[in-house]
Amino acid sequence: MLGKLLTALALMTASPVVAEPLIIAHRGASGERPEHTRMAYDLAIDQGADVIEPDLVMSRDGVLVVRHENEIGETTDVGDRPEFADRHTTRTIDGREVTGWFTEDFTLAELKTLRARERLPQLRPANTAYDGQEPILTFEEVIAIARAGSERAGRTIGIAPELKHPTYFASRGLPMETALVVVLQAHGLTGADAGVFVQCFEVGTLQVLNGMIETPLMQLIDASGGPADLPDQTYAAMITPDGLLAIREYADWVGVNTRLIEPRPGAPTMLINDAHAARLKVAAWTFRAENAFLEETERVGEDPASHGRMDEMVERFLWLGVDGVFADQPATAVEAARVMRQ
């Protein structure tokens, strides 16, 4: 009884539901097509997503390309290409050893010969039917996809690029901030209302960008650890009221692991309230429909690949007042938002 009362009090003091939260298609409709492919982005737009999200890494010749990580063995057919076998190596990325094939060892022309494949074939076996069909995209190609999608849908489709491992890339002579700004400027996307916001887990990168462009910026925050470029900083300290005020000095949003908002279903923290008090918008990541990613109370059946009640989770977070949600199945999130507006 006491537990239910405390939960009710926490919900009563939570922020009010946001009237028009952003539905951000995480790597496109990545729950239904291989992530970061044209088909994944197009499907997300057709399903009603407000924003498509490309993760950005760099090629050897300094082009921003779209992959979840710079290691591409999981998401492309590079391992099946004998001409690239000698590029298999081990690198230390943000303090962690990773073995595979890395985008920074390939020119854009070489990367364009590769084909995308499903990253989670055991959980998303239907997506493997699309393996080998799509090339790696550049950031500029995603901009074109968003613009074509805007014309097709009759509404503006936003873009939320995430810079992956910028300190690491800088150490290899590939400054991501400069490359990003050049592309944004070339396409007229550096304004506050250009329909773009830039994400990063690293602090220094966002601080640099804050002095270069007016594009809104999002500080990403995980449930543990800290920014790779600030080894003495923790994410836990960054989500305190003082930490959030410090973020507001250079960013407009925080993008946080869902567990920081709701460690367990129905037991929210005060993070949304504290962020809003600091004049920061809040996006939560990542909403995925598969049982493997859901809490036990939200699963349906025993199969990790079966879909559970992601819609209920999204509705609950929207009620708590998040300003945006990152979803692998954007259609489910779009419907949840529609239900909340009724």
N, C-alpha and C positions, 0 to 999 in steps of 0.2 A: 504493500500500500504506500509506504513512504517513497519507494522508488518511482512509482507512478506519479506521485505528487511532485517530486523533484523534476521529473521529465516534463510534466505539464507546465511547471513554473518556468523552466528553461525555454520551452516553446513560446510561452506568453511574452517573454522578454526578447525574443528573437526579432530580427528585422522583418518588416512587412514584405509580402510577396512583391517581386518586381513585375511591373505590368508587361514589359516587353523584353524579357531576358534573351540574350543571344544564344542561338543554337549553333555551336561550333562543330563542324564535321571533322573529327579527329583523324587526320591523315586521309580525308575523304570519307566515304562510306566504307571504312576499312573492315567492318564486320561482314560486308557482303561482297567486296571485291578486294584484290590485292592492294595493300596500302600504297598511297602516293602514286597512283596511276591515273591516267586521264579518265578511265572508266569509273574509278572510285570517286573522283571529284565531280564528274558529270552526274552520277547517280545521287550524290549528296545534294547537289543543287536541285535536281528534279524532286527530291524528297522534301524540300522546303528548308534546308539549312540556310542560316543567315551568313555564315562565314565558313570558308574552307581553310584548312591548316596544313601548310607544307613545312616539314623539317628541312633545314638547310645545312648542307656540308659543302666542301669545296673540292673541285678537281685540281689536278696538278698545274693546269694552266690558269687557275684563278677564277673559275666560273662557279657560281652558286648552283648546286644541283640538289635534287630533292630525294633524300633518303632518311630513314629514321636514325641511322647511325652512319659514320664514315666506314665502318666495317660492313661490307655488302655481301658476304658469303651467305647469310640467311635470306636475303631478300632479292637476290638475282641468280642467274645461272652461271656466274663467274667461275664456280668450282667445276663446271663441266667444260670449260674452255681451255684446252691444252696450251694455247698460245699465251695464256696468262698464269700458268702454273708457277713460274719462277717468281711471281710477285706475292706469293703466299708468305706471310711473315708475322712476327709478333711485335706489337707496339704497346707502349704504356700511355693510356688515355686517362687523364684526370686521376692518376695514381693507381690505375688498374690495368693489369696486363690483359691484352686482347689479341687473339690470334685469328688471322683471316686475310682478307683482301680489303684494301683501303682506298677510298676514292682519291686521296691525295697522291696516289701512285699511278693514276690514270689520267690521260688527257680527256677532255670532253668528247672528242671523236671516238676514243676507245670506249668510254662509258656508254656512248650511244649504241654501240654494237651489242651491249648486254640486254637481257630481257628480265622483267620483274617476275617474281613469284611470291606466293603466299608465305608470310612469316610464321603463321601459327597453323600449320596444316592439320594437326591433331584436333584442334578446337574448331577449325573452320574448313573442313574438308571440301565443302562445296566451292570454296574460293579457288581451290587448286585447278578447277576446270579452266581458269583464266591464266594459268601459269604460261609464261613464254610469249604472251601476246603483246605486251606493252614495253616500250623502252623507258629508260630513266629520263625524267623530265628535268628541265632547268627551271629556275625560279621565274624567269621571264615567260616561259611557257605556261606556268600556273597562273600568272597574271592574265595572259590571254584567255585561258580557260574561264577564269572568273568573269572577265568582260563579256565573253561570248555567252556565258551562263546568265549574266544579268540581262542581256538582250532577249534571250530565250524565255526567261522567267518573268520579265517585266518588273524586276526589282533589283536593287543593288546587292551584289554578292561581295561580302568583305573577304579580306585575306589576312591571315594571322601567321606570318612566318616565324619559326623558332630557330634561332641561331644555336647550333650544336657545337659545343667544345671550342669556343672562340679563342681561349687562351692557348689551347693545344695547337690550333691552326696558325695562330700568330707565331708560335715557336718554330713553325715550319715555313715561315715567310709568306703566309697566306692570311692577311688581315681581313676578317669577315666584315667588320664594321664598314670599312671603305667600300668593299664590293657591294654590300647591301645598299648603301646610300647612293652609289652610282646608279644602280638599277632603279631604285625608287625615284630618283630625280629624273631619270630618262623617261619615266612613265607618269610623271606628275603626281606622285603618291607620297610626297613628304609633308603634306599639310595635316592639320589636326582633324579635318573632316574628309580625308581622302578614302576612307573605308578600309584602312590598314591599321593593324597594331602589331608591334614586334615583341616577341617573347624571348626570354633567356633565363637560365638558372644562374648565370654569372652576374655579379653586381657591376663590375667595372665596365663591362660591355654596354650595359644599359646607361650608365653614367656618361660614357663617351657619346653614345647616340643621342642622349638628351641635349648635348651641346651642339649637335649637328643637324637635327631635324625636329620638326614639330609633331611628327607621327606619334600617336599614343604608344606607351611602352608598358609591358607587363612583366613584373618580377615573378618568376616561377619559384615555388616553394614546395619541397617534398616533406614527407612525414618524419624523416630522419636525415642526419648528415648536415651538410652545409655547402655553400657555393665553392666550386672548384678553385676559383681565383682568390678566395679569402679563407685560407685554411684555419684561421682562428675564429671564424664566424660560424654560428650554427643557425639552422632554419628555425629552431625553437626560439632563439632570441629575436629573430626577425619578425615573429608573429605576436610579440608582446605589443602593448599600446605604444611604447617608445620606439620599438623596432619598426612598426608600421608607419609612424610619423617620419622616421628616417627614410623609408622607402618612398614616401610621398615627395621627398625632395627631388627625385629623379624619375619616378614612374607614376602611371595613372591607374594601373590595375595590379592586383596580385592574382596569380593563378595557382591554386593550392590543391594538394592531394585531398581527396574527399574525406579521408580519415581525420584531417585537421579540423574539419567542420563538424563531422559526426563520427566520433570514434566507434560508436556502435549505433544501430538503428534506433531512432527516437531519443537519442541523448546528445543533443548538439552542444557545441562549445559557444563561446561568445565571439569567435573570430570574425564573423560577418559584421556584427555590431561594431567591433573595435576597428575593423578596416573602414567601414562607412564613416565612423567618427573621424578617422584620419583622412577622409575624402578620397578614399581608394575604392574602386569597383572590385568585385570579387568574382572570379570564374573558378569553377571546380572541375577537377579532372581525376580519373577518366571514367565515364559511364559506359559499361560494357554489358551486353545482355547475357553472355554465357555464365552458367552456374559457377564456373571456375573463378570468376571475378566477383561474385556476389557473396554477401553474408549468408549464413546458413538459413536464416529466417526468410530470405528472399529467393532461395533456390526452388526450382520445380523439378522433382525427380532426382535421380542419382547420377545421371550422365553429366560429366563436367562440361561437355559441349552443348548440352541442351540450354535453351533460353529460360531464364527465370523472370522475376518481376522487376526488371530494370525500370519499367515505367513508374512503378510506385516510388522507387528511389528518386527518380528525377522529380516527380511531383513534390516529394517531401523537401528536396533541396530548393525547389522554386518557391515553395511556401516559406521557407526560412529566409529567403531574400537574396539568393545569389543573382548576380547580374549576367551570368553566362555559364553554360555547361559544355564541356568537351565530351562528345559522344561518338563511339564507333558505329552505332546504329542510329544515325540522325533522325530517321523517320519516327522511331519510338520517342525520341526526345521532343520532336516537333509536335507529336500528338499529345504528349504529356503537357506541354505548354499550352496547347489549345484547350485541354480540359481545365487547366488552372484558370484560364481567362473567362471561362463560362460562368 
